[in-house]
């Protein structure tokens, strides 16, 4: 190795990239757990799994925990519950309308 070259750690001291299935994001580098701590990390983070290219897959292959709720038909009015906080009633403006 030349002076200044980065050497990838191996074995139990290496960081293991993680995939968060709920947030659909990769956790890598210093934010990822060490291999020696992987089992405990996954026990504390049940929504995570070792990264294996999940973000590179075809979007149709991704499996979500819960299916998104379909939008109501245009002819059906949207009902907002009265006990919903005021901030939740605010609808963002569509700049293209």
C-alpha positions in Angstrom: 0.0 0.0 0.0 1.1 3.5 -0.8 1.2 6.1 2.0 -2.3 7.7 2.2 -4.1 4.8 0.5 -7.3 3.8 2.1 -7.5 0.2 3.3 -11.0 -1.3 3.5 -11.3 -3.0 6.9 -12.2 -6.6 6.8 -13.6 -9.1 9.3 -15.6 -8.1 12.4 -14.2 -4.5 12.3 -15.8 -3.7 9.0 -18.9 -1.6 8.7 -21.8 -3.6 7.2 -24.1 -1.6 4.9 -27.8 -1.8 5.9 -31.1 -1.4 4.0 -34.0 0.2 5.9 -37.1 -1.3 4.3 -39.5 1.3 5.7 -37.5 4.4 4.8 -36.2 2.7 1.7 -32.7 4.0 2.2 -29.2 2.6 2.5 -27.2 3.2 5.7 -23.5 2.9 5.0 -20.0 4.0 6.1 -19.6 5.1 9.7 -23.4 5.2 10.2 -23.6 1.5 9.5 -23.0 -1.1 12.3 -19.8 -3.0 12.6 -19.9 -6.7 11.6 -19.3 -7.7 15.2 -22.4 -5.8 16.2 -24.7 -6.7 13.3 -26.9 -9.3 15.1 -27.6 -6.9 18.0 -28.2 -4.0 15.6 -30.7 -6.0 13.5 -32.5 -7.1 16.8 -32.9 -3.4 17.8 -33.9 -2.4 14.2 -36.4 -4.9 12.9 -37.1 -2.8 9.8 -33.5 -3.2 8.6 -31.6 -5.9 6.8 -28.1 -6.2 5.3 -27.8 -4.2 2.1 -27.8 -6.3 -1.1 -28.6 -3.8 -3.8 -32.2 -3.2 -2.8 -32.2 0.3 -4.3 -30.9 -1.0 -7.6 -33.9 -3.4 -8.1 -36.8 -2.7 -10.4 -39.5 -0.6 -8.5 -42.1 -3.2 -9.3 -40.0 -5.8 -7.3 -40.1 -3.6 -4.1 -42.4 -4.9 -1.5 -44.0 -2.5 0.9 -45.2 -3.4 4.3 -48.6 -1.8 3.7 -50.3 -1.0 0.5 -50.9 2.7 -0.1 -54.5 3.8 0.3 -56.1 4.6 -3.0 -57.4 8.2 -3.6 -61.1 8.6 -3.4 -62.9 8.9 -6.8 -63.2 12.5 -8.0 -67.0 12.4 -7.6 -66.7 11.5 -3.9 -66.1 14.4 -1.5 -63.1 14.2 0.8 -64.2 14.2 4.4 -61.8 15.6 7.0 -62.5 14.4 10.6 -63.3 17.3 13.0 -60.8 16.1 15.6 -57.9 16.3 13.2 -55.3 19.1 14.2 -55.7 22.3 12.2 -52.3 21.9 10.6 -53.4 18.6 9.0 -56.3 20.5 7.3 -54.0 22.6 5.2 -53.7 21.3 1.7 -50.5 22.3 -0.3 -51.2 24.4 -3.3 -50.3 22.9 -6.7 -48.3 25.5 -8.6 -49.3 23.9 -11.9 -53.0 24.4 -11.5 
